[in-house]
Amino acid sequence: MYRPHYPAEAIMQYSPAGGPVSPAADRRLLVSYDNYTAAQRAVDTLSDAGFPVENSAIVGSDLRLEETVTGRLTNGRAALSGLITGAVFGLVVGLFLGLFTSTTTSFIGLVLWSILWGAIAGAAFGFTSHAFTGGTRDFSSRSSIVAGRYDVLVASPMLDQAQALLQGGVQPADTVVVERPPSAGPATASPVTASPVIGGDTAPQATAYPEPGSRADEIRADEIRAEEARAEEAGDAGRTGASRGPRL
């Protein structure tokens, strides 16, 4: 199958505004907040400081649906809500049709009749639609998609510049939800143990010398070394005497 080949210059995406869209840059995390308003203020702070904010992005994570209940919904409330909606729709239709009238009286009359019939139709539709639900949803609510946290990302080469500008500007008084990883604690040395020697005898236990840090530690280390040297000399002398035992 023949597949046409397009040059690299022809493969270009364009934004709705008409300009070319650059490929996704390597972005790094600058700061993270638990609400969108704080993230928006952080980007606005960078913009006020002259930072090229076209190299930044706000990314929401942990998306969830949040439905806020606004009140109890009855047949009367449903009819009232439909009446208001229908009246507004009738006003728009009446204004549009009134453009084709020749007199002011006919224009006003047409608009008023459109509002009246729109309100009647909207109230009837709202009442009927809620009555058919059978009471399964007797409340009104607003739904929205919210994120658990909002990350402000900037291009990698500009991370240090953005951090300096954000620290020097007005800080949003919101809780930062991304924490720096805790630093590792000081490493501790494991005790050294001597393995047994084949033949029944055991090797002498390794002595843990204190770390040099003070004069007292150095003196103690010298004393331990001197005691080991004397013990080793005494052991050599005993083995030599045993080998020179009485001759028969």
C-alpha positions in Angstrom: 0.0 0.0 0.0 1.3 3.4 -0.9 1.5 5.9 1.9 2.2 9.5 1.0 5.2 11.0 2.7 4.9 14.4 4.2 7.9 16.6 5.1 8.5 17.4 8.7 7.6 21.0 8.1 4.1 20.0 7.0 3.3 18.1 10.2 2.5 20.9 12.5 -0.4 21.3 15.0 -2.2 24.6 15.3 -4.1 26.1 18.2 -7.6 27.5 17.9 -6.1 31.0 17.8 -4.3 30.2 14.6 -0.7 29.9 16.0 1.5 26.8 15.9 1.6 24.6 19.0 5.0 23.7 20.2 5.6 20.1 21.3 5.3 19.3 25.0 8.3 20.6 26.8 10.1 18.8 29.7 8.4 20.3 32.7 9.4 20.0 36.3 7.3 20.5 39.5 7.6 24.0 40.9 5.0 23.9 43.7 1.7 22.1 44.5 -1.4 23.3 46.3 -4.6 21.8 47.5 -6.8 24.3 45.6 -6.9 25.9 42.2 -7.0 29.5 43.4 -3.6 29.2 45.1 -2.0 27.6 42.0 -3.5 30.4 39.8 -2.1 33.1 42.2 1.3 31.4 41.9 1.3 31.6 38.1 0.0 35.2 38.3 3.0 36.1 40.6 5.4 34.7 38.0 3.6 36.7 35.3 3.9 39.9 37.3 7.6 39.3 37.7 8.1 39.0 34.0 8.5 35.2 33.8 7.5 33.7 30.5 4.4 31.9 31.7 3.8 30.2 28.4 6.4 27.7 29.6 4.3 26.8 32.6 1.2 24.7 33.2 -1.3 23.9 36.0 -2.1 20.1 36.2 -4.8 18.8 38.4 -4.4 15.3 40.0 -6.8 13.0 41.8 -9.9 14.2 40.0 -13.3 13.6 41.6 -16.9 14.6 41.1 -18.3 16.9 43.7 -22.1 17.5 43.9 -23.2 20.3 46.2 -26.9 20.1 47.3 -28.6 23.5 47.1 -32.0 22.6 48.6 -35.1 20.6 48.5 -36.9 20.3 45.2 -40.7 20.0 45.0 -43.2 20.2 42.1 -43.8 23.8 42.8 -40.1 24.7 42.9 -39.6 22.7 39.7 -42.4 24.6 38.0 -41.0 28.0 39.2 -37.5 27.1 37.9 -39.0 26.1 34.5 -41.1 29.3 34.4 -37.9 31.5 34.8 -36.0 29.5 32.2 -39.0 29.6 29.8 -39.4 33.3 30.3 -35.8 34.0 29.4 -36.0 31.9 26.3 -39.2 33.6 25.3 -37.6 37.0 25.7 -34.7 36.0 23.4 -37.1 34.7 20.8 -39.4 37.7 21.0 -36.5 40.1 20.6 -35.3 38.2 17.5 -38.8 38.1 15.9 -39.4 41.8 16.8 -36.7 42.8 14.4 -39.0 42.0 11.5 -41.9 44.2 12.8 -42.7 47.7 11.4 -44.0 49.5 14.4 -42.9 49.9 18.1 -46.3 48.7 19.4 -46.1 45.5 17.5 -42.5 45.0 18.6 -43.4 45.4 22.3 -46.5 43.2 22.0 -44.6 40.4 20.3 -41.9 40.5 23.0 -44.5 40.4 25.8 -46.4 37.5 24.2 -43.2 35.5 23.7 -42.2 36.0 27.4 -45.7 34.9 28.5 -45.9 31.8 26.4 -42.3 30.9 27.2 -43.0 31.1 30.9 -46.2 29.0 30.6 -44.4 26.3 28.6 -41.4 26.3 30.9 -43.5 26.0 34.0 -45.5 23.1 32.5 -42.4 21.3 31.4 -40.6 21.7 34.8 -43.7 20.5 36.7 -44.3 17.5 34.4 -40.6 16.4 34.3 -40.3 16.4 38.1 -43.6 14.7 38.6 -42.5 11.9 36.4 -39.4 11.2 38.6 -41.7 9.7 41.3 -39.8 11.4 44.1 -36.5 9.6 43.4 -34.7 13.0 43.3 -36.3 15.6 45.5 -33.3 17.9 45.7 -31.4 20.4 43.6 -27.7 20.4 43.3 -24.6 21.7 41.4 -22.0 19.3 40.1 -18.4 20.1 39.4 -15.1 18.3 38.7 -12.4 19.1 41.3 -8.9 17.8 41.8 -7.2 16.7 45.0 -4.1 18.8 44.3 -2.9 21.2 41.6 0.7 21.1 40.5 2.4 24.1 38.9 4.9 22.9 36.3 7.6 24.9 34.5 10.1 24.1 31.8 13.2 22.4 33.2 15.7 25.1 32.1 13.7 27.8 33.9 13.0 26.0 37.2 15.6 27.9 39.2 14.5 31.2 37.8 10.8 30.4 38.7 11.7 29.3 42.2 13.7 32.5 42.8 10.8 34.7 41.5 8.2 32.8 43.5 10.2 33.0 46.7 10.8 36.7 46.2 7.1 37.5 45.4 4.0 37.5 47.5 3.4 33.9 48.6 -0.1 32.5 48.5 -1.2 31.7 52.0 -2.3 28.2 51.3 -1.2 24.8 52.4 1.4 23.1 50.2 0.4 19.5 49.8 3.7 18.2 48.3 6.3 17.8 50.9 10.0 17.3 50.4 11.3 13.8 51.1 12.8 13.5 54.6 16.6 13.4 54.7 18.3 10.1 55.6 19.6 9.7 59.1 23.2 9.1 60.0 24.5 5.7 59.0 25.3 3.3 61.9 28.1 0.8 61.7 27.1 -2.8 62.4 29.1 -4.7 65.1 31.9 -6.9 63.8 32.0 -10.5 65.0 34.7 -13.1 64.5 33.9 -16.4 62.9 35.1 -19.6 64.6 38.3 -21.3 63.4 38.2 -24.9 62.2 39.9 -27.2 64.7 38.1 -26.4 67.9 39.8 -23.2 68.8 38.0 -20.0 68.5 39.5 -16.9 67.1 39.8 -13.9 69.4 36.8 -11.6 69.3 37.4 -8.4 67.3 37.6 -5.4 69.5 35.7 -2.3 68.5 38.0 0.6 68.9 36.4 3.9 69.7 36.2 6.4 66.9 38.9 9.1 67.1 37.3 12.3 68.2 38.7 13.3 71.5 42.0 12.9 73.5 40.4 10.4 75.9 39.3 8.1 73.1 42.8 8.1 71.7 44.3 7.2 75.1 41.8 4.4 75.6 42.6 3.0 72.1 46.4 3.0 72.9 45.7 1.1 76.2 43.7 -1.6 74.5 46.4 -2.1 71.9 49.1 -2.4 74.6 47.1 -5.0 76.5 46.6 -7.0 73.4 50.4 -6.9 72.7 51.2 -8.1 76.2 48.7 -10.9 76.0 50.2 -12.0 72.7 53.8 -12.0 74.1 52.7 -14.0 77.1 51.0 -16.6 74.9 54.1 -16.9 72.7 56.3 -17.4 75.8 54.0 -20.2 77.1 54.0 -22.0 73.8 57.9 -21.8 73.7 58.3 -23.2 77.2 56.0 -26.1 76.5 58.0 -27.0 73.4 61.2 -27.1 75.6 59.9 -29.6 78.1 62.1 -32.1 80.0 64.0 -34.6 77.8 63.8 -38.3 78.6 
